[in-house]
Amino acid sequence: MKSIHMVFLAISAVFLIVGCTEKNQETGINENSSKASEAKVNEGEEDQQFKPGTFSPGNFKPGKFEVGTFKPGNFKPGTFKPGTFSPGKFDSNVTVSVEENEIIIEVPSHLLFDFDKSELKSDVIETLDQLSQDLNEYEGANVLIYGHTDSQGEETYNQKLSEERAREVQSYLEKKVNVENINLETKGYGQTKPIATNESEEGREKNRRVEIVVEPLEKK
């Protein structure tokens, strides 16, 4: 009887060990399945997340932008806006610079006049016509026309020549602009305001010029 009882205990222990092993295996399978399911869920969530570069501007539908939403910044009505006078419309030798409240146009004398003359050349008319069109865009603009020469010759002669050339430009512009709204003034400086050396021909050519200074007060 004692031996039979020992055998019974041994068989029970075997069953107990086998049962625990199977249960552990089942638990491991369940845990693995749970982890796999969780990984799939996380993977699905990652797929749904926004990824840089996947947003296409083409998905915007026309019609949602409201006209007038954009407000221009600090531009004030009546102030000069760079670009109104386009240097490209003039001869390439004409220099146009824009200061805070004025425009300075430098025209070499050889474009306007023959040597030692004060009569306008016929081929400069297009440049002055373009300038006239731009000036007519302003109400109450002051247009100051300054004549300059180099230092060759007598000072009194150069002074007179610079004055005559400035007045010649003024006379032509008066025919093209609305003189009731635009004020045209002239002054000759002769050789007193050089912008380059008078020791070379290149420098003297730069000094022989007509400056047109525009002070626009209010654009139409």
C-alpha positions in Angstrom: 0.0 0.0 0.0 2.8 2.4 0.8 4.4 1.8 -2.5 1.1 2.3 -4.4 0.7 5.5 -2.5 4.1 6.7 -3.6 3.4 5.9 -7.2 0.2 7.9 -7.0 2.0 10.9 -5.7 4.6 10.7 -8.4 1.9 10.6 -11.1 0.1 13.5 -9.6 3.3 15.6 -9.6 3.9 14.8 -13.3 0.4 16.0 -14.1 0.9 19.1 -12.1 4.2 20.0 -13.8 2.7 19.4 -17.2 -0.3 21.5 -16.5 1.7 24.4 -15.3 4.0 24.2 -18.3 1.0 24.3 -20.7 -0.5 27.1 -18.8 2.7 29.1 -19.0 2.9 28.4 -22.7 -0.7 29.6 -23.2 0.0 32.7 -21.1 3.1 33.4 -23.3 1.1 33.0 -26.5 -1.6 35.3 -25.1 1.0 37.9 -24.1 2.7 37.7 -27.5 -0.7 38.0 -29.2 -1.5 41.0 -27.0 1.8 42.7 -27.9 1.3 42.0 -31.6 -2.2 43.6 -31.4 -0.9 46.6 -29.5 1.9 47.0 -32.1 -0.6 47.0 -34.9 -2.7 49.6 -33.1 0.3 51.8 -32.5 1.3 51.3 -36.1 -2.2 52.4 -37.2 -2.0 55.5 -35.0 1.4 56.4 -36.5 -0.1 56.1 -40.0 -2.8 58.5 -39.1 -0.4 61.1 -37.7 0.5 64.1 -39.8 3.8 63.5 -41.6 5.9 66.5 -42.9 5.7 66.9 -46.6 2.4 65.0 -47.0 0.3 68.1 -47.0 -0.5 69.2 -50.5 -1.3 72.9 -51.2 -3.6 71.7 -54.0 -6.1 70.6 -51.4 -7.2 74.2 -50.9 -10.4 74.9 -52.6 -10.7 78.1 -54.6 -13.1 80.6 -53.2 -12.2 80.5 -49.6 -9.8 83.5 -49.8 -11.7 86.7 -49.1 -10.8 89.7 -51.2 -9.7 92.6 -49.0 -8.3 90.5 -46.1 -4.8 91.5 -47.0 -4.0 95.0 -45.8 -1.1 97.0 -47.3 1.4 98.0 -44.6 2.8 101.5 -44.1 2.2 103.0 -47.5 0.5 106.4 -47.1 -1.6 108.0 -49.8 0.2 110.8 -51.6 3.7 109.6 -50.8 6.1 108.7 -53.6 6.3 104.9 -54.2 9.6 103.6 -55.7 9.0 102.2 -59.1 6.6 105.0 -60.4 9.5 106.4 -62.3 11.1 103.5 -64.1 14.8 104.0 -65.2 14.2 101.4 -67.9 12.0 103.8 -69.7 14.7 106.3 -70.2 18.0 106.2 -72.0 20.5 103.8 -70.3 22.8 106.8 -69.6 20.1 108.6 -67.6 20.4 108.1 -63.8 17.3 107.9 -61.7 17.6 107.8 -57.9 14.9 107.9 -55.3 15.3 109.7 -52.0 12.8 109.7 -49.1 10.6 112.4 -50.6 12.1 113.3 -54.0 13.3 111.8 -57.3 16.6 113.0 -58.9 17.0 112.4 -62.6 20.4 113.1 -64.1 20.6 113.5 -67.8 24.0 113.9 -69.5 24.1 117.0 -71.6 25.2 115.2 -74.7 21.9 113.4 -74.8 20.0 116.7 -74.7 22.3 119.2 -76.6 25.0 119.4 -79.1 28.4 120.6 -77.9 28.2 124.2 -76.8 24.5 124.5 -77.8 21.3 125.0 -75.8 18.8 123.7 -78.3 17.3 120.3 -77.6 18.2 117.4 -79.8 15.2 115.8 -81.7 16.1 112.3 -80.4 15.7 113.3 -76.8 12.1 114.1 -77.2 10.9 110.5 -76.3 12.8 110.7 -73.0 11.2 114.0 -72.1 7.7 112.8 -73.2 8.0 109.8 -70.9 9.0 112.1 -68.1 6.0 114.4 -68.8 3.6 111.5 -68.6 5.0 110.5 -65.2 4.9 114.0 -63.9 1.2 114.3 -64.8 0.5 111.6 -62.3 1.1 114.1 -59.5 -0.9 117.0 -58.1 1.2 120.0 -57.0 4.6 118.5 -57.8 7.6 120.8 -57.7 10.0 120.1 -60.6 13.4 121.8 -60.2 15.6 121.8 -63.3 19.3 122.5 -62.7 21.9 123.1 -65.5 25.6 122.2 -65.0 28.7 122.5 -67.1 32.4 121.4 -66.8 35.2 123.9 -65.9 36.4 124.4 -69.5 35.9 127.9 -70.8 35.1 131.1 -69.0 33.1 130.8 -65.8 30.6 133.5 -66.8 30.0 131.8 -70.2 29.5 128.4 -68.5 27.0 130.0 -66.1 25.0 131.5 -68.9 25.0 128.2 -70.8 23.8 126.2 -67.8 20.9 128.6 -67.3 19.9 128.5 -71.0 19.9 124.7 -71.1 17.8 124.5 -67.9 15.2 126.9 -69.4 15.1 124.9 -72.6 14.1 121.8 -70.8 11.6 123.8 -68.8 10.0 125.2 -72.0 9.5 121.8 -73.5 8.0 120.3 -70.3 5.6 123.2 -70.0 4.1 122.1 -73.3 3.5 118.6 -72.1 2.5 118.8 -68.4 -0.4 120.5 -66.7 1.2 123.7 -65.5 -1.8 124.4 -63.3 -0.9 121.4 -61.1 2.9 121.2 -61.6 5.4 123.9 -60.7 8.5 124.1 -62.9 11.5 126.1 -61.8 15.0 126.4 -63.2 18.5 127.3 -62.0 21.9 127.3 -63.6 25.0 126.4 -61.5 27.6 126.6 -64.3 30.8 124.8 -63.2 30.3 125.3 -59.5 28.8 121.8 -58.6 31.0 119.1 -60.3 30.3 115.4 -59.5 33.5 114.2 -61.0 37.0 115.5 -61.7 37.4 118.0 -64.5 41.0 116.7 -65.2 39.7 114.0 -67.6 37.3 113.9 -70.4 35.2 111.2 -68.7 34.9 113.4 -65.6 34.0 116.5 -67.6 31.3 114.5 -69.5 29.7 113.6 -66.2 29.8 117.2 -65.0 28.0 118.4 -68.1 24.5 117.5 -67.2 20.9 118.6 -66.4 19.4 117.5 -63.1 15.6 117.2 -62.8 14.5 117.0 -59.1 10.9 116.0 -58.6 9.2 116.6 -55.3 5.8 114.9 -55.6 3.4 116.1 -53.0 0.4 114.0 -53.7 -0.3 111.4 -56.3 -3.6 111.4 -58.1 
